[in-house]
Amino acid sequence: MNPYELLIAPFTEFEFMRRALAGVFALALGAGPLGAFLMLRRMSLTGDAMAHAILPGAAIGFLFAGLNLYAMTAGGLAAGLLVAIGAGVVARATGMKEDASMAAFYLISLALGVLIVSLRGSNVDLLHVLFGTVLGIDDATLILIAGITTVTLLTLAFIWRPLVLECVDPTFLASVSGAGGVSHIAFLSVVVMNLVGGFHALGTLLSVGLMMLPAATGRFFVRDLTSLVLLSSLIAFAAGAIGLLVSYHLGTPSGPSIILVAGLAYAAAVVFGPLGGLLSRVAPRRHLEA
């Protein structure tokens, strides 16, 4: 098999592959920056919890309208925001830490969502909700994902400075400005939106993978935030494109293939990454001497 047949022909010959590639590109543009900020804010597991939190809302939309894009999107957004706000309120009104509160909410949400889907649908419907159908992206879904990415990038442009400052010194930001709370709410909102967009392509169990794995991989290569954001998006898109090719040639499920490619990139970075990788610690570079 020549390089053209291996790398290019699947996208030139099949429209569903081109749609999937466009959807992955849109997801990568929004997920890369968000993953970088989630990691720097030590909220990586919060992203995972939020991915599960959207499930009951999407399941309720499915219960009333079947696999309807808009009903499941509205339900997922409502459930994700409700869980984010509810976990924060419980953490502040009681003695429970926010991570424990979020874990409780996400476990309840996951179980409730699976139960609701099981009441109305079949095992095929449940697999669609949990693992997505990136190769089945239609025009409406593609437009939705592109719209979410556009809103995400515009929102990040407006809240970039307080968001960065909150990562570095939240106490100082709170002392000089009240923008911290607003930027935090806006940030969580776009995280939920991107998880809902990723949910339609990769499912609730995999959508957070395209957000966190590329950011964690990029951290082994760059320290500058802008470079990390750009590299995370690039890695996410590359993992998506390679995962689609693996899925096409080997006949494997597309969503898990994409996430496993991103996982392999992370594993390689853990070993070979120049900034904190295993090899760099075993055999550190010698510093230049005057």
N, C-alpha and C positions, 0 to 999 in steps of 0.2 A: 504493500500500500504506500503510495507516494505522499509527500507532505500535503499536497492540495486535497487529496481525498481524506486525509486524516484530520486536517485542521480547518479547512475552509468549506469543502463541499457540503457538509451537513447544514451549514447556515445559508448557503446559496441555493440549495435544492429544496429546502423545506421551510415553509412559512412559519410553522409552529416553533421551529428552532430560532428563527430570527426574532419572533415575539418574545420568546423566553430570554434571549440574550439582551433585548432592549429592557425587559423587566428587571433582569439582574443588574444591568447598568444603572437604572434608576434607583434600585434599592441600595446599591453600593454607594452612590453619591450621598444619600442621606444617612445610611448606617455607619459609614466610616467615621465622620466627625462625632456622631453621638456615642459610638463605642469608645472613641478616644477620651471623651469627657467622662463617660461612666467609669472608665478605668482610673482616670486621674482623681476622680472624686470618691474612689473606693466604693462604687455603687454597682460593681459588675454583677453581683448576685441579685441586686434590685432589678436589673434589666431582665434577668431570668424569671424572677417572680412576676414582673409585669407582663411578660409573654404568656404566662399561665393565667394571669388575672383576666385577660380579655376573653378567655374561652367561654365562661357562662353567658356573657352578653351575646357573643356570636352564636352560641347554641340556642339562645332564646329567639334570635333572629331566624335561625334555621328552623326552629319549631313552628314559627308562624308563617314563614315564607319559603321554606326549603333552602336550597343553595342559591339564594338571592344575594347578589353582591352588596346592594345598598342596605338591606335589612341586617345582614351579618356585620357590615362595617359599622353601622350606627350602634348596634348592640355591643360590639367589641370596644368601640371608643367609650361608650357610657360605662361599661363594666371596668375598663382599665382605669379611667379617671376616678371612679367611685372607690376602687380598691386603693389607689394611690392616696387619695384624700383620707379614706377611712383608716388606713394604717398609720398615717401621720397623726390623726386625731387621737387614736388609741394610745400611741406612743407618748403624746404630750399630756393626755388626761390621766394616764395611769403610770405605774412604775415600770412598765415593760419597755425594753429597748425597741427602736424602730425596726431593726433587722428581724427580731423575733416576731414582732407584730406583722411585718410584711410576709414572713414565712407562713404564719398561720393563715393569713388571708389568701395566699396563693395556693396552699394545699386545699383549702375549702373550695376555692374557685375551680381548681382543676377537677376535683371530684364531682362538683356540681355540674360543670360543663359536660363531662363525659356522660353523666347520668342523663342529662337533658337530651343530648344527641341520641343516646341509646333508646330513649323512650319513643322517638319518632322515626329515626333512620335505621339503616342497616350497618353492617360492619364496614361496607365500602364507604358510606357517608362518614363514619367515624374516622376512618383512615384519611379521608380527604381533609377533614377538619384538623386532625393532629399533624399530618405530614404534608399537606398541600399538594398542588398540582401545577408546578411551574411550567410544564410543557403544555398545559391547557389554558394559559393566559389568553384572554380575549381582549378586544379593543377597550371595552369599558374598564376592565381591571388594569390594563396598561395605563389608561388615562388617570385612573385613581392613584396608582402608585407614583406616576409622574407628578401629579398635583400635590401629593403628600411630600414628595422630595422638594418641590419648589417652595412650599410653605416652610419646610424644615430649614432650608438654606437661608431664606429670608429672615426667619426668626433668629437663627444663630447669628446672622449679621447684626441684628439689633441688640442682642444680649451678649455678644462676644466678650466685651470688656468685663462686665460684672461676673460673667461665668468663669473667665480665666482667673480673675482676682479671688473669687470664692474658692477655686481649687488651690490657690497659693496661700491665701491668708484670709479665711472667712471672718475672723474676728475684726481685722482692720476694716474689711468691707462693711460690716455691721456698724462700726463706729463712725464711718464717714458717709454712708449712704443707705437708703432703704431699698435699694435695687436688688439686694440679695434674694429676698423672698419672692419678688415678682419674677426674677430670672429663673429661680428654682422651679416655680410653678410652670412657667413657659417651657422650661427644659423638659420637665416630666411630661408635659402635654405632647410635645413633639416626639418624645420617646414612645409614648403610647400610640401615636399616629403611625409611626414607622413600624411598630410591631404589628399593628393591624394591617398595614400594607404588606409586610412580609408574611403575615398569616395567610393571605390569599394565595401567595406563591409557594411558600415553604411550609406552611402549617404552623400551629402554635408551638410545637415542640422544637422546631428548627429555626424559627424566625430570628431568635436572639443570637444564634450561632454566627450568622453573617454580620452581626453587629459587634460581637465581642472578640471572636477569634482573630480577625484581621488586625484589630487594635492591639491585642496582646502580642501578636507577631511583630508588628511594627515597632513596639517598645524595645525590642532587642537590637534595633538598627539605628534609631534616631532618638534624640532627647528633646529637640525643639518641637513645640506644640504644633506649629503650622505644618512642619514636615511630617509629624505624626498623623495629623488629620489627612493630608494628601496621600501618604503612604498607605494608611488604613483603607481609604477608598479604592486605591489601586489594587491592593491585595484582595479586597472583597470582590472586585470586578474580575480579576484574574482567576480567583477560585471559582466564581460563578461560570465563567466561560469554559475553563478546564473541566469542571464538574459536569457541565452539559455535554461536552464531548465524551467524557467517560461514560455517562449515562447512555448516550447514543450508540457508541461502539460496543459496549459490554452488556447493554440491556438492563442496567441497574436503575433503581428509582432515582429520579433526578435530584430531589431535595436532599436526601442523605448523601448523595454523591458530591454535591456542592459543599456541604458542611465537612465531609471527610477530607476533601481536598484542602479546605481551609485548615483542618486539623493537622494534616501532614505538613503544611507550611509552618504551622506553629511548632510542631515537633522538631522540624529542621532548625527553626530559629532558636529553640531552647538549647540545641546542641552547638550550632555554628554561629549564632548571633554574636557580633563583635562587642555589644554592650551588655554584658552580664550573662552571656551564654556559657555553657559548661566548658567548652574548649578555651574560651577567653579567660576563664578563671583558673584552669589548670596550667595554661601556658600564656600568661599575660604578656602583652607587648611591652617591650623595653622603652622607657621614656628617653626622649632625646636629651643629650647632655651638652652643655655649653662648651 
